[in-house]
Amino acid sequence: MDASMTKTLRTAGRLARDLGNRRAADVLTVTGGAPLRGRVRVGGSKNAALPMLAASLLLDGPTVLRRVPELTDTRLMIELLRGLGANVTRSSGTVHVLPGDI
């Protein structure tokens, strides 16, 4: 690992601690001399999806959220949006919200 990468990782660790992370900052050490390449698909997050579903009611047009996890909490939120008058459809982890006249 070259000196600039080491410095970057140290800076990231200090930043994480400064932001209130009370546990030791995680450090990723990369060895091998070749640049990293590729893609990582991040799974859906209930804690991200719930506020976005609620916020979709504040918009005038449709909202499309992808990779919304199929959990009791997200199903309940979708039912709540429907109860408030929104048109909500769900298919294969994608949720479409049309707020209507709320």
C-alpha atoms as one frame of an Amber mdcrd trajectory, in Angstrom:
protein
   0.000   0.000   0.000   1.456   3.353  -0.946   1.830   6.317   1.408  -1.120
   8.274  -0.023  -3.503   5.348   0.519  -2.265   4.919   4.084  -2.789   8.641
   4.725  -6.304   8.489   3.230  -7.293   5.557   5.446  -5.926   7.289   8.543
  -7.824  10.478   7.658 -11.045   8.484   7.167 -10.536   6.832  10.556 -10.061
  10.190  12.286 -13.123  11.605  10.518 -15.259   8.660  11.678 -14.116   9.206
  15.270 -14.692  12.976  15.015 -18.265  12.377  13.811 -19.118  10.597  17.026
 -18.358   7.000  16.155 -17.474   5.733  19.647 -16.147   2.375  18.506 -12.799
   2.021  16.772 -12.958   3.078  13.132 -12.918   0.152  10.719  -9.866   0.055
   8.510  -9.657  -1.665   5.159  -6.146  -2.633   4.102  -5.667  -3.399   0.419
  -2.540  -5.196  -0.741  -1.531  -6.548  -4.103  -0.459  -3.554  -6.163  -3.428
  -3.629  -8.572  -6.244  -1.061  -8.524  -9.625  -2.269  -7.315 -12.342  -2.563
  -9.937 -15.865  -3.857 -10.003 -19.328  -3.161  -8.708 -21.104  -3.841  -5.471
 -24.880  -4.015  -5.310 -26.107  -2.598  -2.040 -29.179  -4.253  -0.592 -32.260
  -2.312   0.392 -32.449  -0.686   3.788 -35.626  -0.454   5.837 -34.231   2.540
   7.708 -33.702   4.376   4.419 -36.931   3.226   2.736 -39.394   4.236   5.475
 -38.578   7.986   5.508 -38.420   8.062   1.706 -41.861   6.456   1.498 -43.238
   9.054   3.913 -41.535  11.891   2.029 -43.075  10.711  -1.244 -46.371  12.212
  -0.027 -44.814  15.683  -0.129 -44.131  15.541  -3.873 -46.495  16.534  -6.644
 -45.539  13.710  -8.985 -44.776  10.015  -8.809 -41.938   8.503  -6.784 -40.173
   5.264  -7.679 -38.096   3.500  -5.021 -36.049   0.442  -5.910 -34.739  -2.373
  -3.692 -37.270  -1.703  -0.944 -37.028  -4.709   1.382 -40.102  -6.891   1.818
 -40.589  -6.485   5.562 -43.528  -5.983   7.900 -42.478  -2.353   8.498 -42.378
  -1.472   4.795 -45.662  -3.308   4.106 -47.284  -1.393   6.979 -45.967   1.940
   5.678 -47.342   1.171   2.201 -50.746   0.390   3.726 -50.563   3.630   5.694
 -49.840   5.601   2.498 -52.782   3.910   0.792 -54.992   4.732   3.785 -54.023
   8.382   3.370 -55.128   8.274  -0.275 -51.915   7.567  -2.173 -51.867   5.122
  -5.066 -49.067   2.675  -4.209 -47.987  -0.338  -6.247 -45.219  -2.792  -5.459
 -43.509  -5.298  -7.712 -40.219  -7.164  -7.246 -38.804  -4.739  -4.679 -39.810
  -1.618  -6.608 -42.447   0.674  -5.096 -44.322   3.305  -7.118 -46.074   6.048
  -5.128 -48.488   8.580  -6.631 -49.609  10.846  -3.778 -52.870  12.019  -5.342
 -54.814  14.724  -3.476 -53.432  14.298   0.010
